Amino acid sequence: MSGGEPLRIGNASGFYGDRFDALREMLTGGPLDVLTGDYLAELTMLILGRDRLKDPARGYATTFLRQLEEGLGLAAGRGVRLVTNAGGLNPAGLADAVRELADRVGVPVRVAHVEGDDLLACVPALPGRSREPGGGRCEGVLTANAYLGGGGIAACLRAGADVVVTGRVTDAALVSGAAQAHFGWRPEDFDPLAGAVVAGHVLECGAQATGGNYSFFGAHDVRRPGFPLAEISADGSCVITKHPGTGGAVTTGTVTAQLLYETSGARYAGPDVTARLDTARLTQDGPDRVRIDGVRGEAPPPSLKAGLTRLGGWRNEVTFVLTGLDIEAKAELVRAQMDAAFDAAGRRPAEVRWTLARTDRADADVQEEASALLRLVVRDADPDAVGRVVSGAAIELALASYPGFHVTAPPAKGAPYGVFEAVAVDPAQVAHRAVLPDGSRVAVAPPRTTREPARLPDPPLPAPLPDGPTRRAPLGRVAGARSGDKGGDANVGVWAVSDDAWRWLAHTLTADLLRHLLPETADLAVTRHVLPNLRALNFTVEGLLGEGVAAQARFDPQAKGLGEWLRSRHLDIPEALL
């Protein structure tokens, strides 16, 4: 196991479309050993799947190649190794493209890639799904990819690769795989692996760890936050920081927010290790430096998570603008007219959903502030049922409906939408392989030891605050929040700003109260997890997002603003905290 100086791993991308010049900034802003880039998400896999349908040679994130036109020479000159999941559905294709680019720009590099996550190619039959007769693909499924761990990445780096391209690995594996290679950790070194997974989870979303999307954004200059890096030690502990002079901030608050993002309970399960988030300790270690230590690890689950995407059907959308008086009556008129049009056409879409957003206010000085938005979303398996039937009917109302009729955009023909589904697969069926710079293939064995990650019992709560006067105020005065999506479920992490606020929050914000504060969740299953080390509660709201972000079933399809909505809700808060 390597000791000495920490391994410095940075991140230059949190999603496909992140800041283009971040790769250059990270390579020139200070010393690094490894630079990662995360380009994949549930929606991205659907997008890449559609790209691959048009051109089988595609299916990877082309942005990474364009970034390398300058970045490859910078990385090689500084001795920085690059690890990215930009390979998407075609890691071999991107690896070849990187080699061609290296030849063209005159920068000799050793390129390797990781394969085996593509279940359409590797798994005889996905759970509960039949194959199309002779078709070689799972029925109705556009992409099917297992979330691989860091073993393949580690093998590539140990073989001397300068650039490692993967497909669908877990986001944190980009970091934990690099650390595993550097420190020589064995598969059973669960504690250090878990520490590296936690570091990877903090880095994976880029500037979210340095003040981006942060509840208390007014406390720092976050106009252009820098990207984060982790200084990882041989025991798996780390310091989260950023390059000197870059924007944003690294505080226990910004790191806590990212630790809670898109997680749920105390056990954060992955293909290499289950990290115990309830054991993580955060300490401010100086300006823009947060130490994470104490993370314990357990054996990974016996199954691998796999993500499936498919085309779910066709959708269309029209947003009517209702201005001034009688908003409810105007909305009712439009609904009745559109219903009549569907009946007359004899083609009512399978799903018709109306939502009225009362963005208007009385006696407004600005017309937009006097207006509400009535949103119509329709879905159907048949594109014709959401096309002219909807757009034509909406346009024909232009001179024959409520006073002040207009829409936010011209109605269009329907567009396809996607569906994401998570399933469990047997790791023994997944051919996880590292394709080394010399072209040889090395199989990555599944874990020898596994453990089902059952929910831990809730830990003891802190002593409640003494009784005292309260005042009606927003929850956000005493708590931060960050929310996101996991398939059709939403996650909301809430953390207290002080020890006393934690004593109040832990006893007050129950699952029932959350359902009361967020009425859209009232009929859904809500699970609360308690994380005292982080002074945090993490809630999972099942089914809020329907069939996932690609289906666009909700105004906020990824639940990005759900936590901020919760913070804006008023309740009785002890005056001592305010």
DAUR-V517277 format. One record per run of one state. SS is the DSSP state (~ for helix, > for strand, _ for the rest). FROM is the first residue (numbers start at 0). TO is the last residue. Records with the same first field share a line. If there is no record, write none. Layout:
SS->FROM-TO ; FROM-TO
This chain:
_->0-5 ; 11-20 ; 28-32 ; 37-40 ; 54-60 ; 78-79 ; 84-89 ; 105-109 ; 115-116 ; 122-129 ; 131-136 ; 138-141 ; 146-146 ; 148-149 ; 158-161 ; 165-167 ; 169-171 ; 183-188 ; 203-204 ; 210-215 ; 219-223 ; 225-226 ; 232-236 ; 242-245 ; 247-250 ; 260-265 ; 269-272 ; 279-279 ; 284-288 ; 293-294 ; 298-298 ; 300-301 ; 323-325 ; 345-349 ; 357-365 ; 380-381 ; 386-386 ; 396-404 ; 407-413 ; 429-431 ; 435-439 ; 443-448 ; 450-468 ; 477-477 ; 486-487 ; 496-497 ; 508-509 ; 517-517 ; 521-524 ; 534-534 ; 541-547 ; 551-560 ; 568-568 ; 577-577
>->6-10 ; 33-36 ; 80-83 ; 110-114 ; 117-117 ; 130-130 ; 137-137 ; 142-145 ; 147-147 ; 162-164 ; 168-168 ; 224-224 ; 227-231 ; 237-241 ; 246-246 ; 266-268 ; 273-275 ; 280-283 ; 289-292 ; 295-297 ; 299-299 ; 302-322 ; 350-356 ; 370-379 ; 405-406 ; 414-425 ; 432-434 ; 440-442 ; 449-449 ; 469-473 ; 478-485 ; 488-495 ; 525-530 ; 535-540 ; 569-573
~->21-27 ; 41-53 ; 61-77 ; 90-104 ; 118-121 ; 150-157 ; 172-182 ; 189-202 ; 205-209 ; 216-218 ; 251-259 ; 276-278 ; 326-344 ; 366-369 ; 382-385 ; 387-395 ; 426-428 ; 474-476 ; 498-507 ; 510-516 ; 518-520 ; 531-533 ; 548-550 ; 561-567 ; 574-576
